[in-house]
Amino acid sequence: SYMLSSAALSAHLGIVPVAHAQRHEISYDFSVPSPTSSVVLVVSGRKIHVSKEILAVSSPVFTSLFYGESANQSKKEFEINDVGYNTFIEYLLCIYPSTFELTDRVVEGVLLLA
């Protein structure tokens, strides 16, 4: 408890065991268009359907690509170079709402993209 003038603030925290916590797993299939995909990224010759809004919020590079001064608002397909397809998918799984687990196996590639 903390007293401030005539007001009091109390907080009670509890720990919920993981076994009892609810997990809402969300999965994405970036290989096909979805109701939320707005652009196509071509990575290693493979098309990835994504939401430009989610990418722009997560990265200033994508903000510039999609909304910068030289951005072509009508362009719907962008080629992404210098990154492998699997690494880029792992990056997307980190920034899209999900229960993706960042492990030692993928952390280096994801950090390079972040």
All heavy atoms as an XYZ file, in Angstrom:
881
protein
N       0.836     -1.193      0.000
C       0.000      0.000      0.000
C       0.868      1.239      0.000
O       1.944      1.256      0.567
C      -0.888      0.036      1.225
O      -1.874     -0.960      1.156
N       0.359      2.290     -0.633
C       1.076      3.556     -0.714
C       0.075      4.655     -0.426
O      -0.990      4.714     -1.027
C       1.671      3.714     -2.121
C       2.362      5.028     -2.339
C       3.602      5.278     -1.768
C       1.776      6.013     -3.113
C       4.236      6.488     -1.972
C       2.402      7.230     -3.317
C       3.636      7.457     -2.732
O       4.258      8.652     -2.934
N       0.380      5.521      0.560
C      -0.519      6.624      0.917
C      -0.095      7.890      0.199
O       1.059      8.259      0.195
C      -0.497      6.875      2.431
C      -1.268      5.853      3.235
S      -3.002      5.863      2.835
C      -3.578      7.178      3.864
N      -1.034      8.537     -0.440
C      -0.804      9.790     -1.124
C      -1.915     10.729     -0.702
O      -3.074     10.536     -1.066
C      -0.813      9.579     -2.636
C      -0.652     10.816     -3.503
C       0.744     11.418     -3.319
C      -0.861     10.464     -4.958
N      -1.580     11.726      0.104
C      -2.573     12.650      0.651
C      -3.704     11.853      1.280
O      -3.486     11.127      2.233
C      -3.108     13.606     -0.409
O      -2.064     14.397     -0.910
N      -4.883     11.938      0.699
C      -6.015     11.230      1.284
C      -6.410      9.998      0.478
O      -7.439      9.390      0.728
C      -7.218     12.177      1.386
O      -7.577     12.591      0.092
N      -5.597      9.602     -0.508
C      -5.907      8.429     -1.316
C      -4.973      7.287     -0.965
O      -3.837      7.502     -0.564
C      -5.777      8.771     -2.801
N      -5.442      6.088     -1.093
C      -4.618      4.905     -0.836
C      -4.660      4.004     -2.063
O      -5.700      3.854     -2.706
C      -5.124      4.154      0.382
N      -3.541      3.414     -2.389
C      -3.438      2.499     -3.527
C      -2.938      1.167     -3.010
O      -1.929      1.099     -2.325
C      -2.467      3.058     -4.570
C      -2.119      2.149     -5.740
C      -3.358      1.891     -6.593
C      -1.030      2.764     -6.582
N      -3.663      0.102     -3.299
C      -3.256     -1.245     -2.919
C      -3.238     -2.109     -4.163
O      -4.085     -1.965     -5.044
C      -4.235     -1.858     -1.911
O      -4.139     -1.202     -0.683
N      -2.295     -3.006     -4.225
C      -2.220     -3.939     -5.346
C      -1.948     -5.327     -4.811
O      -1.191     -5.505     -3.860
C      -1.118     -3.517     -6.303
N      -2.587     -6.301     -5.404
C      -2.379     -7.701     -5.058
C      -2.010     -8.438     -6.331
O      -2.776     -8.446     -7.286
C      -3.650     -8.306     -4.447
C      -4.102     -7.602     -3.218
N      -3.524     -7.813     -1.985
C      -5.047     -6.659     -3.035
C      -4.112     -7.039     -1.094
N      -5.045     -6.311     -1.712
N      -0.833     -9.013     -6.346
C      -0.356     -9.727     -7.523
C      -0.365    -11.212     -7.254
O      -0.092    -11.646     -6.136
C       1.060     -9.285     -7.892
C       1.247     -7.797     -8.179
C       2.708     -7.489     -8.408
C       0.416     -7.386     -9.379
N      -0.653    -11.975     -8.261
C      -0.623    -13.429     -8.135
C       0.099    -14.035     -9.314
O       0.157    -13.458    -10.396
N       0.636    -15.200     -9.096
C       1.333    -15.917    -10.160
C       0.466    -17.097    -10.567
O       0.028    -17.886     -9.737
C       2.718    -16.398     -9.691
C       3.585    -15.181     -9.344
C       3.364    -17.279    -10.745
C       4.920    -15.527     -8.754
N       0.199    -17.188    -11.860
C      -0.612    -18.277    -12.388
C       0.331    -19.303    -12.997
O       1.147    -18.962    -13.854
C      -1.585    -17.759    -13.478
C      -2.373    -18.908    -14.083
C      -2.489    -16.693    -12.911
N       0.272    -20.542    -12.552
C       1.134    -21.569    -13.151
C       0.858    -21.691    -14.645
O      -0.282    -21.565    -15.091
C       0.724    -22.862    -12.417
C       0.024    -22.402    -11.181
C      -0.579    -21.062    -11.506
N       1.895    -21.917    -15.419
C       1.770    -22.006    -16.868
C       0.772    -23.087    -17.262
O       0.031    -22.938    -18.224
C       3.148    -22.270    -17.518
C       3.008    -22.523    -19.009
C       4.079    -21.103    -17.250
N       0.693    -24.144    -16.507
C      -0.231    -25.233    -16.830
C      -1.680    -24.758    -16.821
O      -2.527    -25.308    -17.512
C      -0.053    -26.382    -15.849
N      -1.974    -23.693    -16.053
C      -3.334    -23.193    -15.958
C      -3.586    -21.969    -16.837
O      -4.710    -21.535    -16.972
C      -3.673    -22.850    -14.504
C      -3.629    -24.055    -13.621
N      -2.577    -24.292    -12.775
C      -4.479    -25.098    -13.494
C      -2.791    -25.420    -12.130
N      -3.942    -25.941    -12.551
N      -2.557    -21.431    -17.413
C      -2.717    -20.253    -18.271
C      -3.281    -20.693    -19.614
O      -2.940    -21.745    -20.135
C      -1.374    -19.551    -18.465
N      -4.146    -19.884    -20.167
C      -4.711    -20.196    -21.475
C      -3.807    -19.640    -22.564
O      -3.374    -18.504    -22.489
C      -6.103    -19.590    -21.621
C      -7.135    -20.266    -20.787
C      -8.516    -19.714    -21.089
O      -8.661    -18.621    -21.614
N      -9.534    -20.485    -20.752
N      -3.545    -20.454    -23.561
C      -2.765    -20.025    -24.716
C      -3.668    -20.044    -25.923
O      -4.350    -21.021    -26.186
C      -1.579    -20.947    -24.956
C      -0.520    -20.845    -23.881
C       0.619    -21.747    -24.193
N       1.243    -21.298    -25.426
C       2.449    -21.643    -25.806
N       3.165    -22.441    -25.087
N       2.945    -21.202    -26.936
N      -3.684    -18.961    -26.625
C      -4.467    -18.865    -27.845
C      -3.487    -18.835    -29.001
O      -2.978    -17.787    -29.370
C      -5.349    -17.609    -27.837
C      -6.302    -17.587    -26.697
N      -7.458    -18.320    -26.698
C      -6.257    -16.947    -25.510
C      -8.106    -18.122    -25.567
N      -7.396    -17.296    -24.830
N      -3.202    -20.005    -29.530
C      -2.218    -20.092    -30.599
C      -2.818    -19.598    -31.913
O      -3.912    -19.979    -32.294
C      -1.719    -21.519    -30.757
C      -0.544    -21.594    -31.689
C       0.352    -22.763    -31.392
O       0.352    -23.253    -30.256
O       1.056    -23.154    -32.311
N      -2.088    -18.740    -32.554
C      -2.488    -18.186    -33.835
C      -1.465    -18.659    -34.854
O      -0.272    -18.578    -34.629
C      -2.505    -16.644    -33.787
C      -3.473    -16.167    -32.713
C      -2.877    -16.069    -35.141
C      -3.356    -14.687    -32.423
N      -1.943    -19.163    -35.974
C      -1.002    -19.582    -37.002
C      -1.281    -18.786    -38.275
O      -2.401    -18.354    -38.519
C      -1.120    -21.084    -37.266
O      -2.390    -21.389    -37.770
N      -0.248    -18.591    -39.040
C      -0.340    -17.823    -40.273
C       0.198    -18.647    -41.426
O       1.215    -19.324    -41.294
C       0.461    -16.523    -40.173
C      -0.057    -15.583    -39.119
C       0.523    -15.536    -37.865
C      -1.134    -14.753    -39.373
C       0.044    -14.680    -36.890
C      -1.622    -13.896    -38.409
C      -1.024    -13.861    -37.170
O      -1.516    -13.012    -36.218
N      -0.474    -18.570    -42.549
C       0.031    -19.156    -43.783
C       0.309    -17.988    -44.717
O      -0.602    -17.462    -45.360
C      -0.993    -20.118    -44.386
C      -0.480    -20.782    -45.656
O       0.650    -20.464    -46.106
O      -1.218    -21.626    -46.211
N       1.546    -17.574    -44.758
C       1.928    -16.405    -45.547
C       2.005    -16.714    -47.039
O       2.221    -15.813    -47.838
C       3.270    -15.859    -45.063
C       3.247    -15.360    -43.645
C       3.865    -16.078    -42.633
C       2.612    -14.176    -43.325
C       3.848    -15.618    -41.323
C       2.586    -13.702    -42.018
C       3.196    -14.428    -41.016
N       1.826    -17.984    -47.421
C       1.947    -18.346    -48.836
C       0.688    -18.053    -49.637
O       0.715    -18.115    -50.865
C       2.317    -19.831    -48.970
O       1.247    -20.645    -48.514
N      -0.405    -17.732    -48.952
C      -1.662    -17.424    -49.636
C      -2.219    -16.101    -49.110
O      -1.977    -15.729    -47.963
C      -2.709    -18.550    -49.435
C      -2.254    -19.835    -50.100
C      -2.988    -18.777    -47.966
N      -2.969    -15.392    -49.949
C      -3.579    -14.140    -49.477
C      -4.559    -14.417    -48.331
O      -5.176    -15.477    -48.264
C      -4.332    -13.617    -50.703
C      -3.754    -14.328    -51.870
C      -3.266    -15.650    -51.361
N      -4.667    -13.457    -47.438
C      -5.624    -13.549    -46.338
C      -6.415    -12.241    -46.307
O      -6.042    -11.269    -46.969
C      -4.894    -13.763    -45.014
O      -4.295    -12.554    -44.584
N      -7.477    -12.179    -45.521
C      -8.233    -10.927    -45.429
C      -7.402     -9.757    -44.899
O      -7.728     -8.605    -45.151
C      -9.369    -11.270    -44.459
C      -9.509    -12.743    -44.520
C      -8.123    -13.271    -44.795
N      -6.316    -10.051    -44.181
C      -5.498     -8.974    -43.618
C      -4.240     -8.680    -44.426
O      -3.525     -7.730    -44.108
C      -5.085     -9.300    -42.169
O      -4.320    -10.510    -42.163
C      -6.304     -9.441    -41.273
N      -3.935     -9.471    -45.445
C      -2.726     -9.181    -46.231
C      -3.018     -8.074    -47.235
O      -4.080     -8.032    -47.838
C      -2.210    -10.448    -46.931
O      -3.158    -10.972    -47.808
N      -2.055     -7.170    -47.367
C      -2.245     -6.026    -48.258
C      -1.152     -5.901    -49.319
O      -1.320     -5.169    -50.280
C      -2.332     -4.735    -47.439
O      -1.227     -4.618    -46.569
N      -0.022     -6.583    -49.104
C       1.065     -6.564    -50.077
C       1.703     -7.951    -50.151
O       1.492     -8.792    -49.283
C       2.159     -5.519    -49.735
C       1.623     -4.105    -49.844
C       2.770     -5.774    -48.385
N       2.498     -8.136    -51.196
C       3.251     -9.374    -51.385
C       4.723     -9.027    -51.335
O       5.179     -8.098    -52.013
C       2.904    -10.039    -52.731
C       3.797    -11.242    -52.989
C       1.437    -10.431    -52.769
N       5.472     -9.758    -50.536
C       6.925     -9.633    -50.515
C       7.480    -10.867    -51.217
O       7.008    -11.984    -50.970
C       7.447     -9.568    -49.082
C       6.892     -8.441    -48.213
C       7.485     -8.509    -46.817
C       7.154     -7.086    -48.838
N       8.457    -10.668    -52.079
C       9.094    -11.786    -52.763
C      10.466    -11.964    -52.123
O      11.324    -11.091    -52.212
C       9.209    -11.539    -54.280
C       9.883    -12.731    -54.957
C       7.835    -11.274    -54.878
N      10.634    -13.089    -51.449
C      11.876    -13.402    -50.740
C      12.401    -14.719    -51.283
O      11.688    -15.730    -51.259
C      11.643    -13.500    -49.212
C      12.928    -13.859    -48.494
C      11.055    -12.202    -48.669
N      13.613    -14.696    -51.793
C      14.220    -15.893    -52.399
C      13.308    -16.506    -53.454
O      13.167    -17.721    -53.552
C      14.562    -16.923    -51.321
O      15.479    -16.398    -50.395
N      12.630    -15.651    -54.225
C      11.774    -16.110    -55.298
C      10.410    -16.619    -54.860
O       9.616    -17.040    -55.692
N      10.109    -16.570    -53.572
C       8.833    -17.072    -53.058
C       7.975    -15.909    -52.566
O       8.463    -15.002    -51.908
C       9.072    -18.069    -51.938
C       9.815    -19.298    -52.445
C      10.274    -20.203    -51.345
N       9.150    -20.902    -50.742
C       9.298    -21.763    -49.727
N      10.500    -22.009    -49.228
N       8.234    -22.371    -49.221
N       6.685    -15.961    -52.874
C       5.763    -14.890    -52.481
C       5.283    -15.081    -51.051
O       4.911    -16.185    -50.646
C       4.576    -14.834    -53.432
C       4.966    -14.384    -54.816
C       3.768    -14.189    -55.697
C       4.235    -13.643    -57.058
N       3.105    -13.245    -57.884
N       5.296    -13.966    -50.308
C       4.831    -13.938    -48.928
C       3.774    -12.844    -48.831
O       4.049    -11.681    -49.101
C       6.003    -13.638    -47.963
C       7.100    -14.688    -48.098
C       5.503    -13.558    -46.531
C       8.353    -14.374    -47.307
N       2.569    -13.216    -48.437
C       1.444    -12.279    -48.315
C       1.404    -11.745    -46.884
O       1.259    -12.518    -45.944
C       0.132    -12.983    -48.673
C       0.134    -13.514    -50.069
N      -0.371    -12.790    -51.128
C       0.599    -14.677    -50.585
C      -0.230    -13.497    -52.228
N       0.369    -14.636    -51.933
N       1.536    -10.419    -46.752
C       1.642     -9.811    -45.429
C       0.795     -8.544    -45.333
O       0.338     -8.004    -46.334
C       3.112     -9.449    -45.105
C       3.984    -10.685    -45.003
C       3.677     -8.488    -46.133
N       0.651     -8.086    -44.119
C      -0.003     -6.810    -43.849
C       1.082     -5.731    -43.769
O       1.956     -5.792    -42.906
C      -0.748     -6.875    -42.514
O      -1.055     -5.585    -42.068
N       1.001     -4.760    -44.663
C       2.022     -3.706    -44.631
C       1.912     -2.885    -43.345
O       2.901     -2.338    -42.871
C       1.971     -2.835    -45.877
C       0.772     -1.953    -46.027
C       0.894     -1.161    -47.325
C      -0.242     -0.189    -47.493
N      -0.108      0.590    -48.729
N       0.734     -2.822    -42.765
C       0.552     -2.070    -41.525
C       1.312     -2.721    -40.373
O       1.984     -2.041    -39.599
C      -0.934     -1.952    -41.173
C      -1.731     -1.103    -42.142
C      -2.140     -1.812    -43.434
O      -1.946     -3.050    -43.562
O      -2.666     -1.126    -44.335
N       1.224     -4.052    -40.264
C       1.951     -4.746    -39.193
C       3.449     -4.576    -39.387
O       4.179     -4.293    -38.438
C       1.564     -6.241    -39.134
C       0.125     -6.380    -38.626
C       2.523     -7.020    -38.239
C      -0.404     -7.799    -38.607
N       3.932     -4.716    -40.614
C       5.363     -4.561    -40.855
C       5.824     -3.128    -40.597
O       6.886     -2.913    -40.016
C       5.725     -4.992    -42.272
C       6.012     -6.485    -42.392
C       4.736     -7.269    -42.517
C       6.923     -6.747    -43.553
N       5.028     -2.144    -41.010
C       5.410     -0.739    -40.814
C       5.487     -0.379    -39.337
O       6.375      0.369    -38.927
C       4.432      0.175    -41.536
N       4.598     -0.919    -38.538
C       4.621     -0.646    -37.100
C       5.850     -1.269    -36.450
O       6.407     -0.735    -35.498
C       3.330     -1.174    -36.428
C       3.442     -1.185    -34.925
C       2.137     -0.345    -36.860
N       6.315     -2.381    -37.004
C       7.423     -3.102    -36.387
C       8.805     -2.642    -36.841
O       9.791     -2.963    -36.204
C       7.291     -4.595    -36.662
O       7.560     -4.860    -38.023
N       8.886     -1.890    -37.937
C      10.197     -1.559    -38.489
C      10.179     -0.242    -39.256
O       9.357     -0.061    -40.156
C      10.641     -2.681    -39.441
O      11.708     -2.268    -40.250
N      11.122      0.656    -38.944
C      11.212      1.905    -39.709
C      11.580      1.665    -41.172
O      11.237      2.467    -42.038
C      12.289      2.707    -38.982
C      13.014      1.744    -38.134
C      12.098      0.590    -37.866
N      12.237      0.563    -41.468
C      12.568      0.236    -42.860
C      11.284     -0.006    -43.645
O      11.106      0.511    -44.754
C      13.504     -0.992    -42.930
C      13.693     -1.451    -44.367
C      14.839     -0.680    -42.279
N      10.362     -0.770    -43.066
C       9.100     -1.027    -43.748
C       8.205      0.206    -43.755
O       7.463      0.434    -44.713
C       8.379     -2.233    -43.142
C       9.017     -3.541    -43.521
C       9.633     -4.326    -42.566
C       9.017     -3.975    -44.842
C      10.232     -5.530    -42.912
C       9.615     -5.164    -45.200
C      10.225     -5.948    -44.228
N       8.274      1.021    -42.719
C       7.522      2.279    -42.713
C       7.945      3.124    -43.903
O       7.112      3.654    -44.638
C       7.749      3.058    -41.404
O       7.334      2.254    -40.309
C       6.981      4.365    -41.399
N       9.248      3.238    -44.110
C       9.774      4.011    -45.235
C       9.388      3.376    -46.571
O       8.995      4.076    -47.508
C      11.293      4.113    -45.110
O      11.825      4.794    -46.209
N       9.501      2.052    -46.663
C       9.188      1.350    -47.907
C       7.729      1.551    -48.312
O       7.421      1.821    -49.464
C       9.477     -0.147    -47.751
C       9.186     -1.036    -48.955
C      10.120     -0.705    -50.119
C       9.325     -2.506    -48.558
N       6.822      1.465    -47.344
C       5.392      1.517    -47.651
C       4.785      2.922    -47.580
O       3.830      3.216    -48.284
C       4.601      0.608    -46.713
C       5.005     -0.845    -46.778
C       5.172     -1.571    -45.607
C       5.222     -1.486    -47.978
C       5.524     -2.905    -45.645
C       5.590     -2.828    -48.036
C       5.738     -3.540    -46.855
N       5.334      3.790    -46.716
C       4.698      5.086    -46.464
C       5.636      6.279    -46.589
O       5.230      7.410    -46.358
C       4.068      5.102    -45.061
C       3.031      4.037    -44.866
C       3.298      2.927    -44.082
C       1.789      4.136    -45.479
C       2.342      1.937    -43.898
C       0.829      3.150    -45.305
C       1.112      2.057    -44.510
O       0.165      1.080    -44.339
N       6.900      6.050    -46.926
C       7.861      7.138    -47.038
C       7.567      8.057    -48.216
O       6.671      7.808    -49.028
N       8.346      9.120    -48.313
C       8.151     10.118    -49.368
C       8.218      9.524    -50.774
O       7.494      9.937    -51.663
C       9.184     11.232    -49.224
C       8.954     12.113    -48.021
C       9.989     13.221    -47.937
O      10.583     13.573    -48.970
O      10.184     13.733    -46.828
N       9.093      8.546    -50.969
C       9.237      7.961    -52.308
C       8.422      6.674    -52.475
O       8.575      5.972    -53.467
C      10.714      7.689    -52.602
O      11.227      6.777    -51.658
N       7.551      6.363    -51.516
C       6.752      5.140    -51.587
C       5.674      5.257    -52.658
O       5.040      6.296    -52.817
C       6.108      4.857    -50.237
N       5.498      4.192    -53.383
C       4.442      4.100    -54.387
C       3.258      3.399    -53.716
O       3.270      2.187    -53.539
C       4.944      3.310    -55.597
C       3.901      3.153    -56.681
O       2.721      3.425    -56.477
N       4.341      2.686    -57.835
N       2.241      4.153    -53.341
C       1.109      3.612    -52.584
C       0.332      2.539    -53.345
O      -0.315      1.705    -52.735
C       0.159      4.737    -52.167
C       0.754      5.709    -51.178
C       1.057      5.062    -49.838
O       0.311      4.251    -49.343
N       2.184      5.430    -49.254
N       0.402      2.556    -54.659
C      -0.345      1.567    -55.433
C       0.450      0.277    -55.663
O      -0.107     -0.723    -56.118
C      -0.781      2.154    -56.772
O       0.354      2.483    -57.547
N       1.729      0.290    -55.346
C       2.561     -0.896    -55.549
C       2.149     -1.981    -54.568
O       1.984     -1.731    -53.373
C       4.041     -0.541    -55.368
C       4.976     -1.661    -55.729
C       6.424     -1.201    -55.710
C       7.346     -2.335    -56.101
N       8.736     -1.914    -56.109
N       1.966     -3.190    -55.050
C       1.481     -4.294    -54.224
C       2.482     -5.435    -54.071
O       2.226     -6.377    -53.343
C       0.173     -4.861    -54.788
C      -0.965     -3.866    -54.810
C      -1.362     -3.467    -53.408
C      -2.508     -2.483    -53.420
N      -2.761     -1.891    -52.143
N       3.634     -5.359    -54.761
C       4.622     -6.428    -54.669
C       6.011     -5.828    -54.531
O       6.374     -4.911    -55.271
C       4.544     -7.336    -55.894
C       5.379     -8.587    -55.760
C       5.063     -9.619    -56.834
O       3.907    -10.102    -56.881
O       5.972     -9.923    -57.621
N       6.769     -6.328    -53.563
C       8.093     -5.807    -53.258
C       9.072     -6.968    -53.146
O       8.772     -7.976    -52.505
C       8.088     -5.048    -51.921
C       7.146     -3.885    -51.893
C       5.807     -4.063    -51.581
C       7.599     -2.609    -52.172
C       4.927     -2.997    -51.545
C       6.729     -1.530    -52.144
C       5.393     -1.728    -51.834
N      10.242     -6.811    -53.746
C      11.275     -7.836    -53.629
C      12.171     -7.504    -52.444
O      12.623     -6.368    -52.289
C      12.093     -7.925    -54.913
C      13.013     -9.119    -54.890
C      13.441     -9.548    -56.276
O      12.767     -9.176    -57.252
O      14.447    -10.260    -56.359
N      12.417     -8.502    -51.615
C      13.292     -8.353    -50.451
C      14.525     -9.205    -50.711
O      14.423    -10.420    -50.910
C      12.587     -8.825    -49.149
C      11.256     -8.096    -48.946
C      13.504     -8.662    -47.946
C      11.361     -6.604    -48.741
N      15.686     -8.577    -50.709
C      16.938     -9.272    -50.986
C      17.761     -9.425    -49.710
O      17.462     -8.836    -48.687
C      17.748     -8.491    -52.027
C      17.005     -8.385    -53.343
O      16.537     -9.378    -53.880
N      16.870     -7.165    -53.844
N      18.815    -10.189    -49.803
C      19.810    -10.346    -48.732
C      19.285    -11.038    -47.481
O      19.829    -10.858    -46.396
C      20.422     -8.990    -48.346
C      21.093     -8.311    -49.515
O      21.652     -9.024    -50.373
O      21.056     -7.070    -49.585
N      18.212    -11.803    -47.614
C      17.719    -12.580    -46.480
C      17.071    -13.842    -47.034
O      16.461    -13.825    -48.105
C      16.718    -11.774    -45.616
C      15.473    -11.422    -46.392
C      16.356    -12.518    -44.351
N      17.237    -14.932    -46.311
C      16.629    -16.188    -46.734
C      15.147    -16.246    -46.400
O      14.663    -15.560    -45.498
N      14.443    -17.069    -47.134
C      12.999    -17.218    -46.958
C      12.657    -17.656    -45.531
O      11.817    -17.046    -44.872
C      12.463    -18.224    -47.976
C      10.994    -18.523    -47.812
C      10.037    -17.674    -48.348
C      10.565    -19.657    -47.121
C       8.674    -17.939    -48.193
C       9.211    -19.929    -46.966
C       8.279    -19.062    -47.495
O       6.942    -19.323    -47.337
N      13.293    -18.719    -45.038
C      12.972    -19.233    -43.697
C      13.264    -18.212    -42.609
O      12.492    -18.066    -41.661
C      13.712    -20.540    -43.422
C      13.171    -21.683    -44.260
O      12.020    -21.666    -44.685
N      14.010    -22.669    -44.522
N      14.366    -17.500    -42.734
C      14.700    -16.467    -41.745
C      13.661    -15.362    -41.759
O      13.242    -14.876    -40.702
C      16.103    -15.886    -42.026
O      17.062    -16.938    -41.938
C      16.460    -14.797    -41.033
N      13.194    -14.981    -42.941
C      12.194    -13.924    -43.009
C      10.866    -14.390    -42.411
O      10.192    -13.626    -41.715
C      12.003    -13.436    -44.450
C      11.287    -12.124    -44.501
C      11.970    -10.939    -44.256
C       9.926    -12.063    -44.753
C      11.306     -9.721    -44.263
C       9.251    -10.850    -44.773
C       9.943     -9.680    -44.530
N      10.484    -15.629    -42.649
C       9.262    -16.176    -42.048
C       9.391    -16.170    -40.519
O       8.453    -15.812    -39.803
C       8.956    -17.595    -42.574
C       8.576    -17.543    -44.057
C       7.868    -18.271    -41.737
C       7.273    -16.831    -44.368
N      10.554    -16.534    -39.994
C      10.770    -16.509    -38.541
C      10.640    -15.088    -38.004
O      10.073    -14.864    -36.929
C      12.131    -17.111    -38.207
C      12.161    -18.610    -38.443
C      13.550    -19.202    -38.507
O      14.546    -18.446    -38.569
O      13.650    -20.443    -38.530
N      11.140    -14.114    -38.740
C      10.979    -12.706    -38.354
C       9.494    -12.339    -38.307
O       9.021    -11.727    -37.343
C      11.739    -11.815    -39.340
C      11.453    -10.345    -39.189
C      11.935     -9.642    -38.091
C      10.714     -9.663    -40.138
C      11.675     -8.287    -37.946
C      10.452     -8.307    -40.003
C      10.935     -7.629    -38.906
O      10.672     -6.292    -38.763
N       8.746    -12.717    -39.345
C       7.318    -12.416    -39.373
C       6.594    -13.043    -38.193
O       5.717    -12.428    -37.586
C       6.688    -12.901    -40.677
C       7.097    -12.159    -41.945
C       6.473    -12.831    -43.164
C       6.709    -10.694    -41.874
N       6.959    -14.266    -37.853
C       6.313    -14.932    -36.723
C       6.611    -14.241    -35.398
O       5.827    -14.342    -34.459
C       6.722    -16.407    -36.677
C       6.183    -17.253    -37.827
C       6.782    -18.656    -37.784
C       4.671    -17.300    -37.823
N       7.722    -13.530    -35.344
C       8.039    -12.757    -34.126
C       7.198    -11.486    -34.032
O       6.835    -11.075    -32.939
C       9.518    -12.378    -34.102
S      10.593    -13.718    -33.661
N       6.918    -10.844    -35.155
C       6.209     -9.567    -35.091
C       4.703     -9.697    -35.232
O       3.969     -8.827    -34.778
C       6.754     -8.554    -36.126
C       6.551     -9.052    -37.550
C       8.214     -8.244    -35.851
C       6.873     -8.019    -38.598
N       4.233    -10.775    -35.855
C       2.792    -11.010    -35.936
C       2.317    -11.536    -34.584
O       3.041    -12.275    -33.916
C       2.473    -12.036    -37.029
C       2.185    -11.427    -38.372
C       3.178    -10.780    -39.095
C       0.922    -11.498    -38.928
C       2.916    -10.227    -40.337
C       0.636    -10.944    -40.172
C       1.640    -10.308    -40.863
O       1.375     -9.756    -42.087
N       1.110    -11.193    -34.170
C       0.596    -11.713    -32.894
C       0.536    -13.236    -32.939
O      -0.068    -13.816    -33.830
C      -0.819    -11.134    -32.814
C      -0.844    -10.008    -33.778
C       0.166    -10.330    -34.839
N       1.226    -13.862    -32.004
C       1.258    -15.323    -31.987
C       1.877    -15.816    -30.687
O       2.169    -15.044    -29.788
C       2.070    -15.848    -33.175
O       3.438    -15.574    -32.992
N       2.124    -17.092    -30.655
C       2.824    -17.680    -29.513
C       4.179    -18.212    -29.963
O       4.689    -19.167    -29.422
C       1.989    -18.810    -28.897
O       1.728    -19.785    -29.908
C       0.696    -18.293    -28.317
N       4.775    -17.571    -30.963
C       6.081    -17.987    -31.478
C       7.114    -17.929    -30.357
O       7.158    -16.988    -29.573
C       6.512    -17.054    -32.615
C       7.873    -17.357    -33.169
C       8.062    -18.434    -34.016
C       8.953    -16.567    -32.848
C       9.310    -18.706    -34.538
C      10.211    -16.839    -33.370
C      10.387    -17.909    -34.215
N       7.928    -18.953    -30.268
C       8.969    -19.000    -29.246
C      10.313    -18.668    -29.877
O      10.771    -19.342    -30.799
C       9.017    -20.392    -28.614
C       9.988    -20.468    -27.469
C       9.952    -21.828    -26.790
O       8.927    -22.514    -26.879
O      10.954    -22.190    -26.180
N      10.939    -17.615    -29.385
C      12.252    -17.207    -29.868
C      13.299    -18.105    -29.213
O      13.464    -18.093    -28.003
C      12.490    -15.738    -29.513
C      13.659    -15.039    -30.161
C      13.548    -15.082    -31.679
C      13.731    -13.598    -29.702
N      13.976    -18.900    -30.026
C      14.956    -19.857    -29.499
C      16.353    -19.512    -29.986
O      16.528    -18.674    -30.876
C      14.612    -21.289    -29.968
O      14.750    -21.339    -31.396
C      13.216    -21.701    -29.537
N      17.345    -20.199    -29.423
C      18.730    -20.004    -29.845
C      18.902    -20.283    -31.328
O      19.727    -19.671    -31.991
C      19.659    -20.934    -29.058
C      19.748    -20.567    -27.587
O      19.362    -19.429    -27.244
O      20.188    -21.406    -26.787
N      18.099    -21.195    -31.860
C      18.226    -21.590    -33.260
C      17.874    -20.458    -34.213
O      18.463    -20.327    -35.276
C      17.316    -22.799    -33.529
C      17.416    -23.357    -34.932
C      16.445    -24.501    -35.155
N      15.046    -24.099    -35.102
C      14.395    -23.484    -36.097
N      15.019    -23.171    -37.209
N      13.119    -23.167    -35.966
N      16.928    -19.592    -33.849
C      16.451    -18.564    -34.777
C      16.798    -17.135    -34.368
O      16.614    -16.215    -35.144
C      14.923    -18.665    -34.975
C      14.550    -20.008    -35.552
C      14.167    -18.395    -33.693
N      17.301    -16.934    -33.167
C      17.459    -15.577    -32.641
C      18.415    -14.719    -33.480
O      18.140    -13.548    -33.713
C      17.872    -15.591    -31.150
C      19.308    -16.053    -30.965
C      17.664    -14.222    -30.532
N      19.490    -15.280    -33.975
C      20.462    -14.480    -34.727
C      19.845    -13.891    -35.989
O      19.959    -12.700    -36.259
C      21.702    -15.303    -35.076
C      22.754    -14.470    -35.784
C      24.010    -15.269    -36.095
O      24.183    -16.398    -35.594
O      24.833    -14.747    -36.848
N      19.160    -14.708    -36.763
C      18.533    -14.216    -37.989
C      17.457    -13.194    -37.726
O      17.353    -12.195    -38.429
N      16.670    -13.417    -36.674
C      15.601    -12.477    -36.336
C      16.178    -11.139    -35.869
O      15.700    -10.067    -36.239
C      14.660    -13.086    -35.269
C      13.686    -12.063    -34.732
C      13.918    -14.281    -35.855
N      17.231    -11.176    -35.060
C      17.860     -9.932    -34.592
C      18.452     -9.137    -35.735
O      18.384     -7.904    -35.735
C      18.927    -10.239    -33.540
C      18.402    -10.608    -32.175
C      19.554    -11.011    -31.254
C      17.612     -9.469    -31.549
N      19.016     -9.807    -36.717
C      19.567     -9.098    -37.862
C      18.471     -8.351    -38.632
O      18.707     -7.274    -39.165
C      20.297    -10.063    -38.796
C      21.621    -10.612    -38.260
C      22.156    -11.696    -39.195
C      22.637     -9.500    -38.089
N      17.289     -8.929    -38.685
C      16.171     -8.277    -39.381
C      15.537     -7.173    -38.555
O      14.978     -6.239    -39.097
C      15.115     -9.312    -39.761
C      15.553    -10.280    -40.850
C      14.556    -11.410    -40.984
C      15.695     -9.550    -42.172
N      15.582     -7.298    -37.246
C      14.959     -6.298    -36.382
C      15.737     -5.016    -36.485
O      15.270     -3.944    -36.495
C      14.915     -6.783    -34.950
